[in-house]
């Protein structure tokens, strides 16, 4: 314990100075204290038996009643001290220990409890107050994507009740986590994944400088910023080559100060259809549902975001698009519209997914097909893999995020794919038809 030796020396002096009289235990007490101060083992103290009264019959006879009474009181006082084993030794050690504790309390550095993180405070807020329209946008977006995830998984499960989705709930050390719902080798889907992800973290200065190109609201004078990201990602790869693969992702990103106050924010996302064999009515239906959702908020959204999608999902080394498109947007912030308007837009985009895709998969999942169609489907899935691993920004961001959950990020990849050397589609075939559309985007609505 801190400063024990100075306290022992002080205790020795205090005992010698303040005792009203010096019984025979005082020298032993001083010896005990000096041993402690020198760091040596002290001798064991002796126990003392109370002495018998010293008043004899002779003394009683020779003294008057007053003197006898005084002697008895003095003897009684001595016996009270001697009735406790080594009382002064105990007192001295107690003083030393208490003194050392008090000294240590005032001289040791103050240990402060670490303040709760933003993720911890958000967890407490959700538990105590729930999520309302007055909650921070990050909590509202988290609630929205989890609600839609549950709804979509339930609808897909009805298509194939015999193959249950596997649900994994996971957490991140820095805060956040997610829910991964995956079905493999089912009757309808070879692989289907519907994931939510919540990420809390810290952006270093290089990342801040890069993001400020599109988001001027970000503080340029800090070395780091807290961030929050939430997203719902979905990829469905059907068994039947006549049924199209579909992808969906809607996300929200926010930077914060140390107190959790929003510094900058933006929304991103979209959805697109990737058929192996083209059915025009499927592409038209899918695009019409998306356009209706966009038109509720801004009639310029659909043509603008459709073109953005065609450009984003392009595979340069193949000189073709990944699929027949949909919509894609990113970095929509206060310069686009206010936060509530963009949140409402994302909600409507999510709501149109099931009406846009379920009729297509229901119509195509049981159509007949052969080895040729299956082989072509595997080749097209090879293109899907190429885009996701080489060009997709979401995959790259996820894999480069500390403590990333790789299984959830690569959930988008098909269970099987195929690459053939110098493969070419036959002229006039259905395979050539889809390739012509992928090389020259079509306006479906």
Secondary structure, DSSP 8 states (H G I E B T S, - for coil): -TTHHHHHHHHHHHHHHH-SS--THHHHHHHHHHHHHHT-----------------HHHHHHS-HHHHHHHHHHHHHHHHHHTSTTHHHHHHHHHHHHHHHHHHHHHS---------HHHHHHHHHHHH---TTS-HHHHHHHHHHHHHHHHHHHHHHH-TTS--EEEEEE-TTSEEEEEEEEES-SSEEEEEEEEEEEEEEEEHHHHHHHTTT-TTS-TT-SEEEEEEEEEEEEEEESSTTS-EEEEEEEEEEEE-TT--EEEEEEEEEEEEE-SS--HHHHHHHHHHHHHHHHTT-TTHHHHHHHHHHHHTEETTTTEESSSEEEEEEEE-TTTS-HHHHHHHHHHHHHHHHHHHHHHHHHHTT----HHHHHHHHHHHHHHHHHHHHT-HHHHHHHTSTT--HHHHGGGS-S-----TT----TTSHHHHHHHHHHS-----
